[in-house]
Amino acid sequence: SRRPGTPDLLIVLIDANAVGPATRRAEVEQWLDATVFPEVVVGTPDPCVERWLLADPASFAATFGVQPATGKTNARNAWKNRLVTALEESGQVILQGGAELAEEIIQPMDFFRAGKADPTIKAFTDDLRHSLTRLSQ
């Protein structure tokens, strides 16, 4: 921590759901105290984090041996079902909607490719990169 008693960086991830990424980000930011959290990055997967987990189907397929369903949809449940279906087809036992395998999905992910597929990933990774750069200076 650069200042005693305050964290260097707070990262908040929250589904945009029906309200959209900009509105959800504004909702989060209005509750943050800049004196406690001077550096904040807010990620708003649209419509949900499962969309982010499926944003790089090539890496997903290389890791799990199954190509997940792709294509546009803003239905939150559709993304959740696509993730669970792909993971079950790969032989994984799913107990928490696929969230239990998030690390295995994200670690090999190509964030450039994922950011091209989903602008909310690009916005998040760009914001995070800028914050980390500022903190390292």
N, C-alpha and C positions, 0 to 999 in steps of 0.2 A: 504494500500500500504506500502510495506517495504521501498521503496525509494520514496521521494516526486516526483510527476509528472509522475510516471510510474505505470501502472497497475500490479497487482500481477500475473495475468494469462490472456492470450488471447486464446480463443477457436475459431477455424475456422473450419467450416463444409462446404465442397464443394463436389459435385458429381464428381466421378471419370470419369463418362461417357465413352467415347471410349478410353481414353488415359491410364486408369488404375490407381490404387491407388498410387503406388510409384511415377509415373511420375507427377500426380496431386499434391502430397505432395511436391515434389521437386519444382514444379512451384510456389507454395505458399511460401515456405520457402525462395526462392531466393529474394522475395520482402519484407521480414520482416527485420526490423532493430532491432538487439538484444539489442541495448542501450535503445530503447523505449519499446520493448517487450522481457524482459529477459526470460520469461517462456511462451512457446507456445505449444498448443496441436492442431494438425491438424487431423481432421476426414475426411476420404474420402470414403463415401458409394459407393460401386461398384455394379451395375453401377449408382445407384441413391438412394436418401434418402428413397424412397418408399420401397426399398428392406429392409432397416433397420426397417421400420414401420411394416413390415410383417415377421420379423425374428423370432418372438415368436408366432406362430399361436395359441398355447394353451391359452396364456394370452389374445390374441385378441378375441378368441372365448368366453372366460369367460366374457370379458367385453362387447362385442357386440352381443353375441348369434349367431354368424355366423362364420363358419370356412372358412378362406380365402384360395384361391387357392395357392398351394405351388408347388414346383418343380423347377428344374433348368431352368433358362433362363438368358441370358445376355442382353436381349432386354429391354431397358429403358422403352419403351411404354408398354410392357407387365406388368412390375411391377406397373406402374401407373394405368393401367386398372384393375389389380387385386385388388389394394387398393380401388379404386372407386367402383368397383363392389361389393366387400365385405361390404363396408360401406353403399352403397345404399340398399343392401339386408337386412341390419340390420335396415333399416328405417331412416337412417341419410340423411339429406339434404346436398348435397355436392356442395359447391360453389367455392372452391379453390383447387380442386384436392385431397382433403383429408387432406391437411396440416392444416386446421382449427381444426382438431381433434387430432393433433400430441400429445398434452399433455395427452389427455385421453388414447391414445394408449400406450405411453411410460411409464406413471406412474405405471401401474401394471406389466410392462414387467419384466421377469426374464432375467437379462443380462447375466447370465452364460449360460442359454439355448440359448439365442439369439446369443451369441458369438460363441457357438458351431456350430450354423447354418450359421453364416456369419463371416469369419475371420476379416473383416474390422471393425466390431463392437468390437470384442475382442481386436484388436490392439488399437482402440480408447479408450476403457474403461481401458485397461492396462496403456496406456500413461497418461490418465487423473488421474488415481489412483496414479501413480508414481509422477506426478507433484504436486498433492495435498499433498502427503506425504512429499516431499521436502519442500514445502511451510510451512507446519505445524511444521517443525523442527527448 
